[in-house]
């Protein structure tokens, strides 16, 4: 049996642990035993955008009775424990996208010394970035000591890098300031690191809750740290581009009210406040309409960006940034280990409510 965490697709706070029978391997398939994985607020975004962006389709649940259970994907490390694939032997160690479960069956295709792709039929229409797995055993520089920062931060910081690159390519959308909503999130901190490293970047302002304001200020990555209820009093009315990791309509309206026609562009990235976003809002007719806005999805951006660069250039540039960003942010984190799926299930409501401290990084060890 393999324990896995399932959540309700329509009521994200509802969850359960299911002991699933392990399937018999078919031709060419392998079983991967998950050692550990990271769980962050970003995983809640996967659930909130599960239908919109296809996250429920990676590890589908057989809802025979018409229920709406789904599986939120996670980033972690696993070892091949059983194999019917000559190109991926037992003992190979793998980094990538997994279910929050003790094991998973995959169909490796396009096997290379350092990677393979899960060729399962149901995954072929999904973003390729998530279907590609790293065979870390073949990497001479691999050290298990780097597993925790890698699975906690690399997926988030790759999005951070893409956001910075997008802003730069668009010449900051002509803005004098970049305002980051939910400035304490790990993805936001990654964007702030990238902007801090760029001498050409505009002023960076972090918006956060009163509870997280001191933590954000202490990172020294933001020129100013402003609580949500201080927007009207403290936010400069200068031309701005917004990077919104939260999706809270009340904050968005407060920014519109304060900035008016100085709001040049609005980038929606995450849904930390998934419940408030889901409720929707009719808005305020008195607000100046946002000039332009977009929903940013890193896997799509990466595919398009790579077409404009020389082969390997995106990987090289982003890899250098990831190392710097991980070093800059991992020092602020307190890693907390959860012992198994049941322990994750116990803490899961706190992830959904967004009440966990921004300095904490959670790893589930199986």
Secondary structure per residue as TSV (DSSP state, phi and psi in degrees):
chain	resnum	aa	ss	phi	psi
A	1	X	-	360.0	149.6
A	2	X	E	-130.2	116.5
A	3	X	E	-75.0	139.5
A	4	X	E	-143.5	151.4
A	5	X	E	-92.6	125.2
A	6	X	E	-116.9	146.0
A	7	X	E	-128.8	159.0
A	8	X	E	-75.5	131.5
A	9	X	S	-68.9	-28.0
A	10	X	S	-103.0	-20.4
A	11	X	S	-129.8	83.0
A	12	X	T	-55.6	-27.4
A	13	X	T	-72.4	-21.3
A	14	X	-	-77.4	133.3
A	15	X	E	-152.0	164.8
A	16	X	E	-156.4	157.5
A	17	X	E	-104.7	128.3
A	18	X	E	-118.9	132.3
A	19	X	E	-90.0	107.6
A	20	X	E	-98.8	135.3
A	21	X	-	-67.2	135.8
A	22	X	-	-77.5	130.4
A	23	X	-	-76.6	153.0
A	24	X	-	-74.6	133.8
A	25	X	-	-66.4	138.2
A	26	X	-	-91.8	-178.7
A	27	X	T	-61.8	129.4
A	28	X	T	81.3	-2.9
A	29	X	E	-89.2	160.7
A	30	X	E	-133.9	154.0
A	31	X	E	-107.9	128.5
A	32	X	E	-107.6	124.9
A	33	X	E	-93.6	117.5
A	34	X	E	-76.4	125.7
A	35	X	E	-85.1	-50.2
A	36	X	E	-160.8	161.8
A	37	X	E	-149.6	160.0
A	38	X	E	-92.2	151.1
A	39	X	E	-136.7	123.6
A	40	X	-	-136.9	179.6
A	41	X	H	-60.5	-26.1
A	42	X	H	-61.4	-32.6
A	43	X	H	-66.3	-33.0
A	44	X	H	-66.3	-35.3
A	45	X	H	-60.7	-40.8
A	46	X	H	-56.0	-41.5
A	47	X	H	-70.1	-43.7
A	48	X	H	-63.1	-33.6
A	49	X	T	-103.7	20.9
A	50	X	H	-58.4	-43.2
A	51	X	H	-78.1	-42.2
A	52	X	H	-65.0	-40.3
A	53	X	H	-114.5	5.7
A	54	X	-	84.4	14.1
A	55	X	G	-65.9	-29.4
A	56	X	G	-66.7	-18.2
A	57	X	G	-83.1	-14.1
A	58	X	T	-66.3	-45.1
A	59	X	T	-131.4	75.1
A	60	X	-	-66.1	147.5
A	61	X	-	-102.0	137.6
A	62	X	-	-81.5	93.9
A	63	X	-	-89.7	73.8
A	64	X	T	-64.8	-30.0
A	65	X	T	-94.6	13.9
A	66	X	S	82.4	11.5
A	67	X	-	-74.6	175.7
A	68	X	-	-121.9	37.1
A	69	X	E	-76.3	145.5
A	70	X	E	-143.6	174.4
A	71	X	-	-121.7	124.7
A	72	X	-	-83.2	121.9
A	73	X	E	-68.1	155.8
A	74	X	E	-136.6	163.6
A	75	X	E	-105.0	132.7
A	76	X	E	-169.3	-165.2
A	77	X	E	-123.1	142.9
A	78	X	E	-146.1	160.4
A	79	X	E	-119.2	143.0
A	80	X	E	-70.6	115.8
A	81	X	E	-104.0	-16.3
A	82	X	E	-154.5	138.0
A	83	X	E	-144.5	133.2
A	84	X	S	-113.1	22.3
A	85	X	-	-123.5	115.0
A	86	X	T	-63.7	-26.0
A	87	X	T	-84.3	-8.7
A	88	X	S	-136.2	85.9
A	89	X	-	-76.9	163.5
A	90	X	T	-57.3	136.1
A	91	X	T	102.5	-17.7
A	92	X	-	-62.7	138.8
A	93	X	E	-104.9	137.9
A	94	X	E	-132.8	139.8
A	95	X	E	-114.9	135.9
A	96	X	E	166.9	-151.8
A	97	X	E	-96.3	118.5
A	98	X	E	-131.3	165.7
A	99	X	E	-79.4	156.1
A	100	X	S	-74.9	80.1
A	101	X	B	-152.3	164.7
A	102	X	S	-72.1	-27.1
A	103	X	E	-156.5	165.1
A	104	X	E	-152.5	146.4
A	105	X	E	-102.2	133.9
A	106	X	E	-131.2	163.4
A	107	X	E	-117.8	91.0
A	108	X	E	-66.9	131.3
A	109	X	E	-134.2	167.3
A	110	X	E	49.9	45.8
A	111	X	E	-71.8	126.6
A	112	X	E	-124.5	166.8
A	113	X	T	-54.3	-33.0
A	114	X	T	-111.5	-0.1
A	115	X	E	-162.0	166.9
A	116	X	E	-153.5	170.1
A	117	X	E	-119.5	139.6
A	118	X	E	-77.1	114.9
A	119	X	-	-91.3	13.7
A	120	X	-	-54.1	135.9
A	121	X	G	-56.0	-42.4
A	122	X	G	-69.5	-9.7
A	123	X	G	-101.6	-3.8
A	124	X	T	-70.7	-23.9
A	125	X	T	-91.5	0.8
A	126	X	S	-90.7	163.1
A	127	X	-	-53.7	124.4
A	128	X	H	-57.2	-31.3
A	129	X	H	-55.5	-37.4
A	130	X	H	-82.5	-14.3
A	131	X	H	-93.9	-6.4
A	132	X	E	-97.5	133.1
A	133	X	E	-118.8	141.7
A	134	X	E	-92.1	126.8
A	135	X	E	-90.3	88.3
A	136	X	G	-69.8	-21.1
A	137	X	G	-60.5	-27.2
A	138	X	G	-86.2	-4.0
A	139	X	-	-92.0	113.9
A	140	X	T	-61.8	-25.2
A	141	X	T	-91.2	-0.9
A	142	X	-	-67.4	135.6
A	143	X	-	-136.6	133.8
A	144	X	G	-61.6	-23.2
A	145	X	G	-61.2	-23.7
A	146	X	G	-90.5	1.0
A	147	X	H	-60.7	-47.9
A	148	X	H	-64.0	-52.9
A	149	X	H	-61.9	-32.1
A	150	X	I	-65.7	-49.3
A	151	X	I	-77.0	-25.4
A	152	X	I	-76.4	-38.8
A	153	X	I	-114.7	-34.0
A	154	X	I	-58.5	-44.7
A	155	X	H	-61.3	-38.0
A	156	X	H	-72.0	-42.7
A	157	X	H	-73.2	-23.3
A	158	X	H	-66.1	-39.8
A	159	X	H	-63.5	-41.5
A	160	X	H	-57.1	-46.6
A	161	X	H	-60.1	-43.7
A	162	X	H	-63.4	-38.7
A	163	X	H	-64.6	-46.9
A	164	X	H	-58.9	-46.1
A	165	X	H	-61.4	-41.6
A	166	X	H	-63.2	-46.1
A	167	X	H	-59.3	-44.6
A	168	X	H	-65.6	-43.5
A	169	X	H	-61.8	-30.1
A	170	X	T	-94.3	14.8
A	171	X	G	52.4	43.7
A	172	X	G	60.8	18.6
A	173	X	G	55.6	27.6
A	174	X	G	72.5	15.6
A	175	X	-	-92.2	151.3
A	176	X	S	-89.1	-15.1
A	177	X	E	-145.8	143.7
A	178	X	E	-104.4	120.1
A	179	X	E	-106.2	121.3
A	180	X	E	-106.8	117.6
A	181	X	E	-88.9	135.5
A	182	X	S	69.2	54.2
A	183	X	T	-64.8	-15.9
A	184	X	T	-85.7	-10.8
A	185	X	S	-67.6	153.9
A	186	X	H	-65.3	-33.9
A	187	X	H	-68.5	-41.1
A	188	X	H	-61.9	-44.4
A	189	X	H	-61.5	-35.3
A	190	X	H	-64.6	-41.3
A	191	X	H	-62.8	-42.8
A	192	X	H	-62.4	-37.7
A	193	X	H	-62.2	-46.1
A	194	X	H	-62.6	-42.1
A	195	X	H	-68.1	-36.4
A	196	X	H	-65.1	-31.5
A	197	X	T	-79.9	-10.0
A	198	X	-	-105.8	109.0
A	199	X	T	-65.0	-19.3
A	200	X	T	-89.3	-6.0
A	201	X	-	-71.6	149.4
A	202	X	-	-70.0	178.3
A	203	X	E	-60.3	141.1
A	204	X	E	-114.0	125.9
A	205	X	E	-116.4	132.9
A	206	X	E	-105.1	128.1
A	207	X	E	-106.1	134.7
A	208	X	E	-155.5	179.3
A	209	X	-	-77.7	162.3
A	210	X	T	-59.9	-36.7
A	211	X	T	-64.8	-31.5
A	212	X	T	-102.3	2.2
A	213	X	H	-60.5	-44.3
A	214	X	H	-66.7	-40.9
A	215	X	H	-58.0	-45.9
A	216	X	H	-64.5	-44.4
A	217	X	H	-61.8	-38.3
A	218	X	H	-66.7	-19.1
A	219	X	T	-71.1	-20.8
A	220	X	-	60.0	18.9
A	221	X	-	-87.7	-18.5
A	222	X	S	-109.3	138.7
A	223	X	S	-65.8	-30.1
A	224	X	E	-147.4	143.2
A	225	X	E	-118.8	121.1
A	226	X	E	-126.8	132.4
A	227	X	E	-76.3	156.0
A	228	X	G	-56.7	-38.3
A	229	X	G	-80.7	4.0
A	230	X	G	-108.8	3.7
A	231	X	H	-56.3	-49.0
A	232	X	H	-64.4	-31.9
A	233	X	H	-87.3	-33.2
A	234	X	H	-117.5	-18.0
A	235	X	S	-80.3	124.3
A	236	X	-	-64.3	139.5
A	237	X	-	-87.1	64.7
A	238	X	S	-112.6	159.0
A	239	X	-	-56.2	135.8
A	240	X	E	-142.5	148.5
A	241	X	E	-113.8	134.2
A	242	X	E	-103.0	132.6
A	243	X	E	-113.4	107.5
A	244	X	E	-106.2	109.9
A	245	X	S	-92.4	-1.2
A	246	X	S	-108.7	-42.7
A	247	X	-	76.3	24.8
A	248	X	-	-87.3	114.3
A	249	X	H	-62.8	-29.4
A	250	X	H	-65.6	-40.1
A	251	X	H	-67.8	-41.8
A	252	X	H	-59.2	-43.5
A	253	X	H	-67.1	-36.7
A	254	X	H	-63.5	-37.9
A	255	X	H	-68.6	-40.9
A	256	X	H	-61.0	-44.4
A	257	X	H	-63.8	-38.3
A	258	X	H	-77.9	-41.2
A	259	X	H	-92.6	-28.0
A	260	X	G	55.7	-128.6
A	261	X	G	-78.5	2.6
A	262	X	G	-82.5	-8.3
A	263	X	E	-81.3	103.8
A	264	X	E	-80.6	-39.0
A	265	X	E	-159.6	146.5
A	266	X	E	-126.3	119.7
A	267	X	E	-110.0	116.7
A	268	X	E	-95.6	124.0
A	269	X	-	-114.3	-55.6
A	270	X	-	-118.7	178.9
A	271	X	-	-133.6	59.0
A	272	X	T	-58.9	-42.0
A	273	X	T	-93.5	60.1
A	274	X	H	-60.2	-35.0
A	275	X	H	-70.0	-39.7
A	276	X	H	-71.4	-36.1
A	277	X	H	-64.8	-38.2
A	278	X	H	-66.6	-32.0
A	279	X	H	-68.1	-29.1
A	280	X	-	74.2	172.5
A	281	X	-	-157.8	138.0
A	282	X	-	-72.6	-16.7
A	283	X	-	82.5	-177.7
A	284	X	-	-121.7	118.7
A	285	X	T	-63.3	-18.4
A	286	X	T	-79.3	-12.8
A	287	X	S	-77.4	144.7
A	288	X	-	-68.7	126.7
A	289	X	-	-59.9	145.6
A	290	X	-	-68.2	129.7
A	291	X	S	-61.2	-47.5
A	292	X	-	-153.1	148.8
A	293	X	E	-153.8	162.5
A	294	X	E	-154.0	155.9
A	295	X	E	-99.1	119.9
A	296	X	-	-94.4	125.6
A	297	X	-	-126.8	107.1
A	298	X	H	-56.0	-45.6
A	299	X	H	-56.5	-39.8
A	300	X	H	-68.6	-41.7
A	301	X	H	-60.8	-43.1
A	302	X	H	-60.6	-46.0
A	303	X	H	-59.6	-44.1
A	304	X	H	-71.3	-38.5
A	305	X	H	-67.4	-37.4
A	306	X	H	-64.5	-25.8
A	307	X	T	-68.4	-22.4
A	308	X	T	-95.0	-5.6
A	309	X	S	-115.5	162.0
A	310	X	-	-66.3	152.7
A	311	X	T	-54.3	129.7
A	312	X	T	84.8	-9.7
A	313	X	H	-68.9	-42.4
A	314	X	H	-62.3	-45.4
A	315	X	H	-60.4	-43.6
A	316	X	H	-63.2	-49.9
A	317	X	H	-65.4	-43.8
A	318	X	H	-69.6	-33.4
A	319	X	H	-64.7	-41.9
A	320	X	H	-62.8	-41.5
A	321	X	H	-65.5	-44.3
A	322	X	H	-57.9	-40.3
A	323	X	H	-62.9	-44.7
A	324	X	H	-67.9	-41.7
A	325	X	H	-68.5	-39.4
A	326	X	H	-63.4	-43.4
A	327	X	H	-63.2	-38.6
A	328	X	H	-71.4	-31.9
A	329	X	H	-105.6	-25.4
A	330	X	H	-65.5	-28.3
A	331	X	T	-65.0	-21.2
A	332	X	T	-86.7	-8.9
A	333	X	-	-93.5	144.1
A	334	X	E	-108.5	108.0
A	335	X	E	-77.6	128.5
A	336	X	E	-120.0	126.6
A	337	X	E	-97.8	130.4
A	338	X	E	-105.5	132.8
A	339	X	E	-88.9	78.7
A	340	X	S	100.2	173.5
A	341	X	H	-63.8	-38.3
A	342	X	H	-61.6	-39.5
A	343	X	H	-66.7	-38.1
A	344	X	H	-63.9	-43.1
A	345	X	H	-59.8	-36.8
A	346	X	H	-66.6	-36.9
A	347	X	H	-90.5	-15.0
A	348	X	H	-49.9	-44.3
A	349	X	H	-55.6	-32.3
A	350	X	H	-69.5	-33.0
A	351	X	H	-64.9	-43.9
A	352	X	H	-64.9	-40.9
A	353	X	H	-75.3	-16.3
A	354	X	T	70.6	32.2
A	355	X	-	-101.0	2.3
A	356	X	S	-81.7	148.1
A	357	X	-	-66.0	141.1
A	358	X	T	-65.7	-18.2
A	359	X	T	-80.3	-10.6
A	360	X	E	-90.1	142.1
A	361	X	E	-126.2	124.2
A	362	X	E	-105.5	131.1
A	363	X	E	-122.5	129.9
A	364	X	E	-100.3	117.5
A	365	X	E	-104.7	129.6
A	366	X	-	-105.9	360.0
